[in-house]
Amino acid sequence: MNTTTGASPEDLRNRLVDAIVKENISGLRDARVETAMRTVPRHAFLPDAPIEEAYANKSVTIKENPDEDALPLSCASQPDVVHFMLVQLAVREGDNVFEVGAGTAATSLMAP
């Protein structure tokens, strides 16, 4: 898989998570969420997006609106929003979490 920066998906993913953790103004942390974000290949769920866009801290449009003046019909959530949401959820051992988003994928996070 080629990138314009020459960086691997793993490098881009780790840079993204490093930035999210560094810029975490809420101060909330959960090592399990960080590990999950470093492990799950976001680009696999965004096959039409350039790899750098998949690992940018922004939402990624999945389906454009036919009305050019309207907002996109579907987007993958911004990674720092996903991080914040999962940390706030405070999953405990034995909990099962199933999050269904815009139809790009279903993410399941199970506490160890």
Sequence and secondary structure as in RCSB ss.txt:
>XXXX:A:sequence
MNTTTGASPEDLRNRLVDAIVKENISGLRDARVETAMRTVPRHAFLPDAPIEEAYANKSVTIKENPDEDALPLSC
ASQPDVVHFMLVQLAVREGDNVFEVGAGTAATSLMAP
>XXXX:A:secstr
   SS   HHHHHHHHHHHHHHT TT    HHHHHHHHHS GGGG TTS HHHHTSSS EEEE  SSTTS  SEE
E  HHHHHHHHHHHT  TT EEEEE SSS EEEEE  
